[in-house]
Amino acid sequence: MHNKRKIELLAPAKNLLSGMEAIKHGADAVYIGAPMFGARASACNSIEDIKQLVDYAHLYRAKVYIALNTIFKDKEIDQVQQVINDIYLTGADALIIQDMGILELDLPPIAIHASTQMDNRSVEKVQFLEKAGFSQVVLARELSLKEINNISDQCQVNLEVFVHGAICVSYSGQCYISQAFANRSANRGNCAQYCRMPYTLEDADGKIIVNHQHLLSPKDMNRSAHLEKLIDAGVCSLKIEGRLKDLSYVKNITAYYRSLLDEIFARRDEYTAASDGKCSLNFMPKPEKSFNRGFTDYFMTERNRSIISPATPKSMGEEVGIVSEIKNNEYFEVAGTEILRTKILSNGDGLCFINKQNLLEGFRVNRVDNKKIYPIKMPNINKGDLLYRNYDHQFEKLLAQNTAERKIKIKLSLKEDNTGFILLLDDETNIETSITQVCEKVLSEKSQEENIHKQLSKLGNTIFCLDTLSINLSQNWFIPSSILSLMKRNIIQAHLSNRKKHLPINDTKIKSTNHPFIYTNISYLGNVSNHLARKFYTQHGALKIDKAFEIEAPKDAKLMLSKHCIRYDLGYCKKLQEAKESDLKEPLFLCSDQIRLKLSFDCKNCMMIVSNA
């Protein structure tokens, strides 16, 4: 057991309820926003709720990580210090941070994780963070399996990788479009999501290449097919995005990845879950039924042209079928009875399609009669249109109920001594507890075994389920049901307290270091927004440190650095053997009613650069 490598399924929590449901549906850890300074400003949580979540998670030896992953200003330093002190007292397991100034604070002994907002995409960067005291590093989403493996081979720190959810088209922490045009900083948790807007692509002569499409809006990540390869590559933590997602999303997606990992662990004995207990579900998790813009593995194995959802930034859901007939502007039919058998439509479903303007159009189903679908209001749909369902009424209704329970297996053993009876409990993690009940021992004429089993087997709403019960008594003693129930309650309470004593002690004290940073000159891309961060980088060898974009916006700044390349998507990449002959006059521009962006291309590093035109 000690040789097994623990693999963590890390789920998002918008709030206390979401976090508890994530644990119940199989998460080994959850990440949740602090009261302030989280990269999702609208997903903050009180210290009281964080404390309650920590207590619940620790019942299963699951962990709670607190997102404190924005950059902060000098005037906020005292607040940051106070928030961290308060978080520590909740018993939370780690802080996820972006701002290196935090390492210059008077930190309590709590583990520190490096947010993906730090732009962690090289061996050298991860090695630096490891030496600085970080216990876990969240890698950039853009890294391939080969690159992840390379980092793992040369680093000892725990590696965390996103496997599901929304994608920032920019390298995380390297996008300033929202700050530049709306004074809303992505690095301070208030992104205006200009990447989800429609743009018209023009060349230098004003020629329209693509009209009114969402050219910077990625599909959602789904790396469920690559979990085993990621684990084999050295990844310890598999992360689901979604601190703004609703409860049904958290339930469905967490349960889906839990089931996949459990299947891997059943085949691969060298791996095990990072927390205790097993989940039982009363639904079949299906990721396509939760919010998604279509799925991509996003550079996991190779660059491809299917990472963008140009028609819409909204949820597409699951494919249903193709419209085969339209009757009297009243109802329509979908081709293929097999489709309707496997994806049963029902009243209240939300359907959508891409219309002639290449935009997403949605509508609600009023009723379904066999293959006939009657919308509440007939959309401008055409024969041959591909139909999607982005709201499954019956599935959402099911997920609104109690959909899972998580139990830790225990073995009970009833024995006796001179003063009465002894009840011993041994759980699946080999933690043992025993209690003694002093009482008079009286022989019974009738067998007591059935009643003993009945009384000790009923564990009700506890986190435990009975695996085996052994009765080792010298004679057929009469034990009143009230005594058996009392012993059961007492040993459950005693064992819960005992399990708390076996929790790992969070005593990670970050020590000051002075090993050299990977750069001596740090531009605004380093996001240095306070004097403590400046102090940190100075003592690590930085000679020139520019202010963060949010403090002093530089002229001619790069507003976004992205591995996604529009020129590649159009087939004009010069590295492609089948590349088109280009008659486009560069530079290219992305234009909307609000802004105009200039595109340039760093082909050596396979990167698109977006700047203000």
BADOMI-774901 format. One record per residue (C-alpha): x, y, z; residue in one letter; chain; residue number from 1. Coordinates in steps of 0.1 Angstrom, whole numbers, plus 5000, padded with zeros to 4 digits. Layout:
BADOMI-774901
<rec <X Y Z> A A NUM>
...
***
This chain:
BADOMI-774901
<rec <5000 5000 5000> M A 1>
<rec <5028 5024 5008> H A 2>
<rec <5043 5020 4974> N A 3>
<rec <5012 5032 4956> K A 4>
<rec <5013 5067 4941> R A 5>
<rec <4984 5088 4951> K A 6>
<rec <4965 5105 4923> I A 7>
<rec <4944 5135 4931> E A 8>
<rec <4911 5144 4914> L A 9>
<rec <4908 5182 4920> L A 10>
<rec <4873 5197 4916> A A 11>
<rec <4861 5233 4916> P A 12>
<rec <4838 5248 4943> A A 13>
<rec <4819 5279 4937> K A 14>
<rec <4806 5278 4973> N A 15>
<rec <4803 5256 5003> L A 16>
<rec <4775 5234 4989> L A 17>
<rec <4793 5230 4956> S A 18>
<rec <4825 5219 4975> G A 19>
<rec <4806 5194 4996> M A 20>
<rec <4790 5179 4966> E A 21>
<rec <4823 5177 4948> A A 22>
<rec <4837 5157 4977> I A 23>
<rec <4806 5135 4978> K A 24>
<rec <4809 5128 4941> H A 25>
<rec <4845 5116 4943> G A 26>
<rec <4869 5146 4945> A A 27>
<rec <4901 5140 4964> D A 28>
<rec <4905 5177 4967> A A 29>
<rec <4886 5209 4960> V A 30>
<rec <4897 5245 4953> Y A 31>
<rec <4876 5274 4964> I A 32>
<rec <4879 5311 4963> G A 33>
<rec <4891 5331 4994> A A 34>
<rec <4870 5360 5007> P A 35>
<rec <4890 5382 4983> M A 36>
<rec <4920 5382 4960> F A 37>
<rec <4908 5351 4939> G A 38>
<rec <4910 5350 4901> A A 39>
<rec <4872 5346 4900> R A 40>
<rec <4861 5378 4918> A A 41>
<rec <4825 5367 4918> S A 42>
<rec <4833 5334 4935> A A 43>
<rec <4845 5345 4969> C A 44>
<rec <4836 5327 5001> N A 45>
<rec <4835 5335 5038> S A 46>
<rec <4860 5321 5063> I A 47>
<rec <4831 5304 5081> E A 48>
<rec <4821 5285 5049> D A 49>
<rec <4857 5276 5041> I A 50>
<rec <4861 5262 5077> K A 51>
<rec <4829 5241 5073> Q A 52>
<rec <4841 5228 5039> L A 53>
<rec <4875 5219 5054> V A 54>
<rec <4859 5200 5082> D A 55>
<rec <4837 5181 5058> Y A 56>
<rec <4865 5173 5034> A A 57>
<rec <4888 5161 5061> H A 58>
<rec <4863 5134 5071> L A 59>
<rec <4874 5116 5040> Y A 60>
<rec <4910 5129 5042> R A 61>
<rec <4902 5150 5011> A A 62>
<rec <4919 5184 5008> K A 63>
<rec <4908 5220 5004> V A 64>
<rec <4929 5245 4984> Y A 65>
<rec <4922 5282 4987> I A 66>
<rec <4925 5303 4955> A A 67>
<rec <4943 5335 4964> L A 68>
<rec <4957 5338 4929> N A 69>
<rec <4955 5374 4919> T A 70>
<rec <4982 5400 4919> I A 71>
<rec <4977 5427 4946> F A 72>
<rec <4987 5463 4952> K A 73>
<rec <5008 5478 4980> D A 74>
<rec <4977 5492 4997> K A 75>
<rec <4963 5457 4999> E A 76>
<rec <4992 5440 5016> I A 77>
<rec <4978 5441 5051> D A 78>
<rec <4945 5427 5039> Q A 79>
<rec <4963 5398 5021> V A 80>
<rec <4982 5390 5053> Q A 81>
<rec <4950 5390 5074> Q A 82>
<rec <4932 5368 5049> V A 83>
<rec <4960 5343 5048> I A 84>
<rec <4961 5341 5086> N A 85>
<rec <4923 5336 5087> D A 86>
<rec <4926 5308 5061> I A 87>
<rec <4953 5290 5080> Y A 88>
<rec <4931 5288 5111> L A 89>
<rec <4904 5270 5091> T A 90>
<rec <4928 5241 5086> G A 91>
<rec <4928 5245 5048> A A 92>
<rec <4955 5225 5031> D A 93>
<rec <4971 5249 5007> A A 94>
<rec <4970 5284 4991> L A 95>
<rec <4970 5287 4953> I A 96>
<rec <4989 5319 4945> I A 97>
<rec <5001 5340 4916> Q A 98>
<rec <5018 5370 4933> D A 99>
<rec <5054 5362 4945> M A 100>
<rec <5051 5390 4970> G A 101>
<rec <5031 5366 4992> I A 102>
<rec <5063 5347 4999> L A 103>
<rec <5077 5379 5015> E A 104>
<rec <5048 5380 5040> L A 105>
<rec <5049 5365 5075> D A 106>
<rec <5033 5332 5063> L A 107>
<rec <5019 5306 5087> P A 108>
<rec <5030 5270 5080> P A 109>
<rec <5007 5262 5051> I A 110>
<rec <5015 5246 5017> A A 111>
<rec <5018 5270 4987> I A 112>
<rec <5008 5260 4952> H A 113>
<rec <5018 5279 4921> A A 114>
<rec <4988 5290 4901> S A 115>
<rec <4987 5285 4863> T A 116>
<rec <4985 5323 4863> Q A 117>
<rec <5022 5322 4868> M A 118>
<rec <5026 5309 4832> D A 119>
<rec <5043 5277 4842> N A 120>
<rec <5054 5262 4809> R A 121>
<rec <5091 5254 4811> S A 122>
<rec <5114 5231 4830> V A 123>
<rec <5134 5260 4843> E A 124>
<rec <5103 5278 4857> K A 125>
<rec <5090 5248 4875> V A 126>
<rec <5125 5240 4889> Q A 127>
<rec <5127 5276 4902> F A 128>
<rec <5093 5273 4919> L A 129>
<rec <5102 5240 4934> E A 130>
<rec <5134 5255 4950> K A 131>
<rec <5113 5285 4962> A A 132>
<rec <5092 5261 4984> G A 133>
<rec <5061 5255 4963> F A 134>
<rec <5047 5220 4969> S A 135>
<rec <5025 5218 4938> Q A 136>
<rec <5027 5236 4904> V A 137>
<rec <4998 5241 4881> V A 138>
<rec <5011 5237 4845> L A 139>
<rec <5001 5258 4816> A A 140>
<rec <4971 5243 4797> R A 141>
<rec <4990 5245 4764> E A 142>
<rec <5017 5219 4773> L A 143>
<rec <5017 5187 4753> S A 144>
<rec <5020 5153 4769> L A 145>
<rec <5056 5151 4758> K A 146>
<rec <5064 5185 4774> E A 147>
<rec <5047 5175 4806> I A 148>
<rec <5067 5143 4807> N A 149>
<rec <5099 5163 4802> N A 150>
<rec <5091 5186 4831> I A 151>
<rec <5082 5156 4853> S A 152>
<rec <5115 5139 4845> D A 153>
<rec <5135 5169 4857> Q A 154>
<rec <5114 5181 4887> C A 155>
<rec <5103 5165 4920> Q A 156>
<rec <5075 5189 4928> V A 157>
<rec <5039 5177 4925> N A 158>
<rec <5025 5186 4890> L A 159>
<rec <4989 5196 4885> E A 160>
<rec <4973 5196 4851> V A 161>
<rec <4939 5208 4838> F A 162>
<rec <4918 5180 4823> V A 163>
<rec <4884 5195 4818> H A 164>
<rec <4865 5228 4814> G A 165>
<rec <4868 5263 4799> A A 166>
<rec <4901 5274 4783> I A 167>
<rec <4918 5308 4783> C A 168>
<rec <4930 5313 4747> V A 169>
<rec <4959 5332 4761> S A 170>
<rec <4987 5318 4781> Y A 171>
<rec <4973 5323 4816> S A 172>
<rec <4986 5355 4833> G A 173>
<rec <4996 5369 4799> Q A 174>
<rec <4964 5385 4788> C A 175>
<rec <4958 5422 4792> Y A 176>
<rec <4930 5429 4767> I A 177>
<rec <4904 5433 4794> S A 178>
<rec <4926 5457 4814> Q A 179>
<rec <4935 5477 4783> A A 180>
<rec <4900 5483 4771> F A 181>
<rec <4877 5479 4801> A A 182>
<rec <4901 5486 4831> N A 183>
<rec <4891 5451 4843> R A 184>
<rec <4922 5430 4851> S A 185>
<rec <4922 5393 4844> A A 186>
<rec <4952 5391 4868> N A 187>
<rec <4930 5406 4895> R A 188>
<rec <4900 5383 4889> G A 189>
<rec <4878 5406 4868> N A 190>
<rec <4882 5396 4832> C A 191>
<rec <4857 5410 4808> A A 192>
<rec <4862 5381 4784> Q A 193>
<rec <4870 5399 4751> Y A 194>
<rec <4881 5365 4738> C A 195>
<rec <4845 5354 4737> R A 196>
<rec <4834 5383 4714> M A 197>
<rec <4828 5380 4677> P A 198>
<rec <4854 5395 4654> Y A 199>
<rec <4859 5402 4617> T A 200>
<rec <4893 5393 4604> L A 201>
<rec <4908 5418 4579> E A 202>
<rec <4941 5420 4562> D A 203>
<rec <4962 5451 4558> A A 204>
<rec <4942 5464 4528> D A 205>
<rec <4909 5460 4547> G A 206>
<rec <4899 5429 4528> K A 207>
<rec <4875 5408 4549> I A 208>
<rec <4888 5372 4554> I A 209>
<rec <4863 5360 4580> V A 210>
<rec <4832 5379 4590> N A 211>
<rec <4818 5381 4625> H A 212>
<rec <4831 5349 4640> Q A 213>
<rec <4843 5341 4675> H A 214>
<rec <4879 5336 4664> L A 215>
<rec <4894 5337 4699> L A 216>
<rec <4869 5316 4717> S A 217>
<rec <4881 5281 4724> P A 218>
<rec <4860 5250 4728> K A 219>
<rec <4861 5234 4763> D A 220>
<rec <4888 5210 4773> M A 221>
<rec <4881 5173 4777> N A 222>
<rec <4912 5151 4783> R A 223>
<rec <4893 5121 4796> S A 224>
<rec <4909 5099 4769> A A 225>
<rec <4944 5109 4782> H A 226>
<rec <4941 5104 4819> L A 227>
<rec <4962 5073 4821> E A 228>
<rec <4989 5088 4799> K A 229>
<rec <4990 5119 4821> L A 230>
<rec <4994 5099 4852> I A 231>
<rec <5021 5078 4836> D A 232>
<rec <5038 5111 4826> A A 233>
<rec <5041 5120 4863> G A 234>
<rec <5011 5142 4869> V A 235>
<rec <4998 5139 4905> C A 236>
<rec <4967 5162 4903> S A 237>
<rec <4941 5162 4876> L A 238>
<rec <4921 5195 4877> K A 239>
<rec <4886 5203 4866> I A 240>
<rec <4879 5239 4857> E A 241>
<rec <4847 5256 4869> G A 242>
<rec <4846 5278 4900> R A 243>
<rec <4817 5297 4883> L A 244>
<rec <4799 5266 4872> K A 245>
<rec <4766 5255 4886> D A 246>
<rec <4760 5226 4910> L A 247>
<rec <4749 5201 4884> S A 248>
<rec <4781 5206 4864> Y A 249>
<rec <4802 5199 4895> V A 250>
<rec <4783 5168 4903> K A 251>
<rec <4783 5154 4867> N A 252>
<rec <4819 5162 4857> I A 253>
<rec <4834 5152 4891> T A 254>
<rec <4816 5119 4891> A A 255>
<rec <4826 5112 4854> Y A 256>
<rec <4863 5116 4861> Y A 257>
<rec <4860 5097 4894> R A 258>
<rec <4846 5067 4875> S A 259>
<rec <4873 5069 4849> L A 260>
<rec <4901 5071 4875> L A 261>
<rec <4886 5042 4895> D A 262>
<rec <4886 5021 4864> E A 263>
<rec <4923 5029 4858> I A 264>
<rec <4932 5021 4895> F A 265>
<rec <4914 4988 4892> A A 266>
<rec <4938 4978 4864> R A 267>
<rec <4969 4996 4876> R A 268>
<rec <4978 4986 4912> D A 269>
<rec <5006 5011 4914> E A 270>
<rec <4981 5040 4916> Y A 271>
<rec <4955 5048 4942> T A 272>
<rec <4930 5076 4950> A A 273>
<rec <4944 5104 4972> A A 274>
<rec <4915 5103 4997> S A 275>
<rec <4893 5078 5015> D A 276>
<rec <4859 5063 5008> G A 277>
<rec <4840 5051 4977> K A 278>
<rec <4812 5069 4959> C A 279>
<rec <4779 5053 4948> S A 280>
<rec <4759 5072 4922> L A 281>
<rec <4722 5070 4913> N A 282>
<rec <4729 5085 4878> F A 283>
<rec <4752 5079 4849> M A 284>
<rec <4776 5108 4845> P A 285>
<rec <4778 5122 4809> K A 286>
<rec <4800 5152 4803> P A 287>
<rec <4783 5162 4771> E A 288>
<rec <4752 5170 4791> K A 289>
<rec <4769 5197 4811> S A 290>
<rec <4779 5232 4798> F A 291>
<rec <4803 5228 4770> N A 292>
<rec <4813 5246 4738> R A 293>
<rec <4823 5214 4721> G A 294>
<rec <4853 5195 4733> F A 295>
<rec <4891 5196 4725> T A 296>
<rec <4921 5180 4741> D A 297>
<rec <4939 5213 4734> Y A 298>
<rec <4974 5205 4722> F A 299>
<rec <4976 5174 4743> M A 300>
<rec <4991 5153 4714> T A 301>
<rec <4995 5177 4685> E A 302>
<rec <4984 5211 4671> R A 303>
<rec <4950 5208 4653> N A 304>
<rec <4924 5231 4638> R A 305>
<rec <4895 5220 4660> S A 306>
<rec <4902 5240 4692> I A 307>
<rec <4880 5270 4684> I A 308>
<rec <4842 5273 4685> S A 309>
<rec <4837 5301 4659> P A 310>
<rec <4799 5301 4658> A A 311>
<rec <4793 5308 4695> T A 312>
<rec <4809 5311 4729> P A 313>
<rec <4777 5295 4745> K A 314>
<rec <4771 5259 4754> S A 315>
<rec <4764 5236 4724> M A 316>
<rec <4757 5205 4745> G A 317>
<rec <4753 5171 4727> E A 318>
<rec <4744 5163 4691> E A 319>
<rec <4709 5150 4687> V A 320>
<rec <4705 5145 4650> G A 321>
<rec <4696 5161 4617> I A 322>
<rec <4663 5178 4609> V A 323>
<rec <4646 5156 4583> S A 324>
<rec <4612 5171 4580> E A 325>
<rec <4594 5204 4588> I A 326>
<rec <4556 5204 4589> K A 327>
<rec <4532 5233 4588> N A 328>
<rec <4556 5256 4607> N A 329>
<rec <4543 5237 4637> E A 330>
<rec <4567 5208 4643> Y A 331>
<rec <4597 5191 4628> F A 332>
<rec <4612 5156 4628> E A 333>
<rec <4648 5144 4634> V A 334>
<rec <4663 5117 4612> A A 335>
<rec <4671 5083 4627> G A 336>
<rec <4650 5065 4653> T A 337>
<rec <4682 5053 4668> E A 338>
<rec <4691 5088 4677> I A 339>
<rec <4658 5093 4695> L A 340>
<rec <4662 5059 4713> R A 341>
<rec <4696 5068 4727> T A 342>
<rec <4690 5105 4733> K A 343>
<rec <4654 5107 4744> I A 344>
<rec <4640 5142 4740> L A 345>
<rec <4614 5155 4765> S A 346>
<rec <4593 5184 4772> N A 347>
<rec <4613 5214 4785> G A 348>
<rec <4645 5204 4767> D A 349>
<rec <4667 5232 4753> G A 350>
<rec <4677 5226 4717> L A 351>
<rec <4700 5247 4694> C A 352>
<rec <4714 5248 4659> F A 353>
<rec <4737 5269 4638> I A 354>
<rec <4716 5291 4615> N A 355>
<rec <4722 5305 4581> K A 356>
<rec <4740 5335 4596> Q A 357>
<rec <4764 5310 4612> N A 358>
<rec <4752 5319 4646> L A 359>
<rec <4738 5298 4674> L A 360>
<rec <4700 5299 4677> E A 361>
<rec <4682 5281 4705> G A 362>
<rec <4647 5272 4715> F A 363>
<rec <4627 5252 4741> R A 364>
<rec <4607 5220 4734> V A 365>
<rec <4570 5223 4743> N A 366>
<rec <4562 5186 4737> R A 367>
<rec <4575 5155 4720> V A 368>
<rec <4552 5131 4702> D A 369>
<rec <4573 5101 4690> N A 370>
<rec <4596 5116 4664> K A 371>
<rec <4577 5149 4662> K A 372>
<rec <4592 5178 4681> I A 373>
<rec <4569 5207 4689> Y A 374>
<rec <4588 5239 4699> P A 375>
<rec <4573 5265 4721> I A 376>
<rec <4580 5289 4692> K A 377>
<rec <4590 5275 4658> M A 378>
<rec <4626 5286 4651> P A 379>
<rec <4640 5295 4617> N A 380>
<rec <4652 5260 4612> I A 381>
<rec <4658 5242 4579> N A 382>
<rec <4659 5206 4567> K A 383>
<rec <4694 5192 4571> G A 384>
<rec <4703 5214 4601> D A 385>
<rec <4723 5196 4627> L A 386>
<rec <4705 5198 4660> L A 387>
<rec <4721 5199 4695> Y A 388>
<rec <4706 5197 4730> R A 389>
<rec <4722 5221 4754> N A 390>
<rec <4697 5216 4782> Y A 391>
<rec <4684 5181 4791> D A 392>
<rec <4654 5188 4814> H A 393>
<rec <4652 5152 4828> Q A 394>
<rec <4689 5150 4834> F A 395>
<rec <4690 5183 4853> E A 396>
<rec <4659 5173 4872> K A 397>
<rec <4677 5142 4883> L A 398>
<rec <4709 5161 4893> L A 399>
<rec <4688 5184 4915> A A 400>
<rec <4682 5155 4938> Q A 401>
<rec <4706 5136 4961> N A 402>
<rec <4727 5119 4935> T A 403>
<rec <4756 5103 4954> A A 404>
<rec <4768 5091 4987> E A 405>
<rec <4804 5085 4998> R A 406>
<rec <4812 5058 5024> K A 407>
<rec <4843 5045 5042> I A 408>
<rec <4843 5008 5048> K A 409>
<rec <4847 4996 5083> I A 410>
<rec <4850 4962 5101> K A 411>
<rec <4834 4958 5135> L A 412>
<rec <4843 4932 5161> S A 413>
<rec <4824 4926 5193> L A 414>
<rec <4843 4910 5222> K A 415>
<rec <4840 4908 5260> E A 416>
<rec <4860 4913 5291> D A 417>
<rec <4853 4909 5329> N A 418>
<rec <4835 4942 5331> T A 419>
<rec <4813 4941 5300> G A 420>
<rec <4818 4943 5263> F A 421>
<rec <4843 4957 5239> I A 422>
<rec <4836 4970 5204> L A 423>
<rec <4865 4974 5180> L A 424>
<rec <4864 4993 5147> L A 425>
<rec <4890 4991 5119> D A 426>
<rec <4885 5012 5088> D A 427>
<rec <4898 5008 5052> E A 428>
<rec <4928 5029 5060> T A 429>
<rec <4938 5007 5090> N A 430>
<rec <4929 5032 5116> I A 431>
<rec <4916 5014 5147> E A 432>
<rec <4894 5025 5175> T A 433>
<rec <4879 5006 5205> S A 434>
<rec <4855 5013 5233> I A 435>
<rec <4844 4994 5264> T A 436>
<rec <4809 4993 5277> Q A 437>
<rec <4807 4984 5314> V A 438>
<rec <4775 4964 5321> C A 439>
<rec <4762 4934 5338> E A 440>
<rec <4766 4902 5318> K A 441>
<rec <4734 4881 5317> V A 442>
<rec <4729 4848 5298> L A 443>
<rec <4701 4847 5273> S A 444>
<rec <4679 4817 5265> E A 445>
<rec <4675 4829 5229> K A 446>
<rec <4703 4834 5203> S A 447>
<rec <4714 4871 5203> Q A 448>
<rec <4735 4870 5171> E A 449>
<rec <4707 4882 5148> E A 450>
<rec <4698 4912 5170> N A 451>
<rec <4735 4921 5174> I A 452>
<rec <4739 4921 5137> H A 453>
<rec <4708 4941 5132> K A 454>
<rec <4717 4968 5158> Q A 455>
<rec <4754 4972 5148> L A 456>
<rec <4748 4971 5110> S A 457>
<rec <4726 5002 5109> K A 458>
<rec <4750 5030 5103> L A 459>
<rec <4724 5055 5090> G A 460>
<rec <4737 5089 5078> N A 461>
<rec <4773 5083 5090> T A 462>
<rec <4802 5084 5066> I A 463>
<rec <4807 5047 5072> F A 464>
<rec <4794 5015 5057> C A 465>
<rec <4798 4980 5073> L A 466>
<rec <4821 4956 5055> D A 467>
<rec <4822 4928 5080> T A 468>
<rec <4810 4922 5116> L A 469>
<rec <4825 4895 5138> S A 470>
<rec <4810 4884 5171> I A 471>
<rec <4835 4868 5195> N A 472>
<rec <4816 4861 5228> L A 473>
<rec <4823 4832 5251> S A 474>
<rec <4786 4826 5258> Q A 475>
<rec <4752 4837 5245> N A 476>
<rec <4751 4869 5265> W A 477>
<rec <4719 4891 5265> F A 478>
<rec <4728 4926 5253> I A 479>
<rec <4699 4950 5253> P A 480>
<rec <4693 4968 5219> S A 481>
<rec <4697 5001 5237> S A 482>
<rec <4732 4991 5249> I A 483>
<rec <4742 4980 5214> L A 484>
<rec <4729 5013 5199> S A 485>
<rec <4748 5033 5225> L A 486>
<rec <4780 5014 5218> M A 487>
<rec <4776 5019 5181> K A 488>
<rec <4771 5057 5185> R A 489>
<rec <4800 5060 5209> N A 490>
<rec <4825 5041 5187> I A 491>
<rec <4815 5062 5156> I A 492>
<rec <4821 5094 5175> Q A 493>
<rec <4853 5081 5189> A A 494>
<rec <4865 5069 5155> H A 495>
<rec <4858 5103 5139> L A 496>
<rec <4879 5119 5166> S A 497>
<rec <4906 5093 5161> N A 498>
<rec <4906 5099 5123> R A 499>
<rec <4912 5136 5130> K A 500>
<rec <4943 5127 5150> K A 501>
<rec <4956 5109 5119> H A 502>
<rec <4953 5138 5096> L A 503>
<rec <4986 5151 5082> P A 504>
<rec <4999 5181 5101> I A 505>
<rec <5001 5212 5079> N A 506>
<rec <5035 5225 5089> D A 507>
<rec <5050 5236 5056> T A 508>
<rec <5071 5266 5065> K A 509>
<rec <5083 5285 5034> I A 510>
<rec <5120 5294 5038> K A 511>
<rec <5135 5324 5021> S A 512>
<rec <5158 5315 4992> T A 513>
<rec <5180 5334 4968> N A 514>
<rec <5185 5310 4939> H A 515>
<rec <5185 5329 4906> P A 516>
<rec <5153 5335 4887> F A 517>
<rec <5152 5324 4851> I A 518>
<rec <5153 5360 4839> Y A 519>
<rec <5174 5390 4851> T A 520>
<rec <5151 5414 4833> N A 521>
<rec <5115 5411 4841> I A 522>
<rec <5090 5430 4819> S A 523>
<rec <5054 5438 4826> Y A 524>
<rec <5047 5402 4817> L A 525>
<rec <5061 5393 4851> G A 526>
<rec <5030 5410 4867> N A 527>
<rec <5050 5427 4895> V A 528>
<rec <5024 5449 4911> S A 529>
<rec <5038 5456 4947> N A 530>
<rec <5070 5462 4965> H A 531>
<rec <5071 5428 4981> L A 532>
<rec <5071 5410 4947> A A 533>
<rec <5098 5434 4936> R A 534>
<rec <5118 5425 4967> K A 535>
<rec <5114 5388 4960> F A 536>
<rec <5127 5390 4924> Y A 537>
<rec <5155 5413 4934> T A 538>
<rec <5169 5389 4960> Q A 539>
<rec <5166 5362 4933> H A 540>
<rec <5189 5381 4909> G A 541>
<rec <5166 5403 4889> A A 542>
<rec <5184 5435 4878> L A 543>
<rec <5155 5453 4859> K A 544>
<rec <5119 5449 4870> I A 545>
<rec <5091 5466 4852> D A 546>
<rec <5058 5474 4868> K A 547>
<rec <5028 5453 4861> A A 548>
<rec <5005 5464 4833> F A 549>
<rec <4978 5471 4859> E A 550>
<rec <5001 5496 4876> I A 551>
<rec <5017 5513 4846> E A 552>
<rec <5006 5502 4811> A A 553>
<rec <5036 5502 4787> P A 554>
<rec <5033 5516 4752> K A 555>
<rec <5030 5491 4724> D A 556>
<rec <5023 5463 4748> A A 557>
<rec <5015 5428 4738> K A 558>
<rec <4980 5423 4750> L A 559>
<rec <4978 5386 4745> M A 560>
<rec <5002 5357 4739> L A 561>
<rec <4985 5326 4725> S A 562>
<rec <4995 5292 4712> K A 563>
<rec <4963 5293 4692> H A 564>
<rec <4971 5306 4658> C A 565>
<rec <4945 5321 4634> I A 566>
<rec <4969 5319 4605> R A 567>
<rec <4973 5282 4612> Y A 568>
<rec <4935 5277 4614> D A 569>
<rec <4931 5293 4580> L A 570>
<rec <4957 5269 4565> G A 571>
<rec <4984 5296 4559> Y A 572>
<rec <5010 5283 4584> C A 573>
<rec <5043 5282 4567> K A 574>
<rec <5053 5251 4586> K A 575>
<rec <5024 5231 4570> L A 576>
<rec <5033 5210 4540> Q A 577>
<rec <4998 5216 4526> E A 578>
<rec <4999 5253 4534> A A 579>
<rec <4978 5275 4510> K A 580>
<rec <4994 5301 4488> E A 581>
<rec <4987 5333 4507> S A 582>
<rec <4976 5365 4490> D A 583>
<rec <4969 5381 4524> L A 584>
<rec <4986 5413 4531> K A 585>
<rec <4998 5413 4567> E A 586>
<rec <4995 5424 4594> P A 587>
<rec <4960 5409 4600> L A 588>
<rec <4935 5426 4622> F A 589>
<rec <4906 5415 4644> L A 590>
<rec <4879 5441 4644> C A 591>
<rec <4847 5446 4664> S A 592>
<rec <4824 5475 4672> D A 593>
<rec <4845 5481 4703> Q A 594>
<rec <4881 5474 4696> I A 595>
<rec <4906 5467 4668> R A 596>
<rec <4935 5442 4674> L A 597>
<rec <4966 5436 4654> K A 598>
<rec <4980 5401 4650> L A 599>
<rec <5016 5391 4646> S A 600>
<rec <5031 5357 4645> F A 601>
<rec <5062 5343 4663> D A 602>
<rec <5066 5312 4641> C A 603>
<rec <5098 5301 4659> K A 604>
<rec <5080 5297 4691> N A 605>
<rec <5046 5288 4675> C A 606>
<rec <5029 5318 4692> M A 607>
<rec <5004 5344 4680> M A 608>
<rec <5007 5379 4695> I A 609>
<rec <4978 5402 4698> V A 610>
<rec <4983 5439 4703> S A 611>
<rec <4963 5471 4702> N A 612>
<rec <4959 5484 4666> A A 613>
***
